[in-house]
Amino acid sequence: MRFLVDECTGPRVAGWLRSLGHDVVSVYDEARGIPDDDVIRRAYEESRILITNDKDFGERVYREGRRHHGIILLRLEDERAQVKIQVLERLLSHYGEELQDRFVVVTERYTRFATGK
């Protein structure tokens, strides 16, 4: 799969995804500090699923109508990299084939596929 890992999600998550053979761009490693509009635009233009902890992307998609090829929003109580990886591991193993072009909210306890755009 093709992912763009947002700066706030971190380089350890990007490295873990690469170790699984995914095609990954890390904002932290390659474009630290770029605006959210540039992040979502790059993910869309490169047909990547955006992984982020930034809830502002929900507003960009649902209020502003921004196009995307998939967004995974991590809403975690524990923001440690290992927890992010565990949550993503569970998501990919159960829903990997359903992520493209979907907006998904993931916590330590649940996965919710948003409806709408």
Secondary structure, DSSP 8 states (H G I E B T S, - for coil): -EEEE-TTT-HHHHHHHHHTT-EEEEHHHHSTT--HHHHHHHHHHTT-EEEES-THHHHHHHTS----S-EEEE--S---HHHHHHHHHHHHHHHGGG-TT-EEEE-SS-EEE----
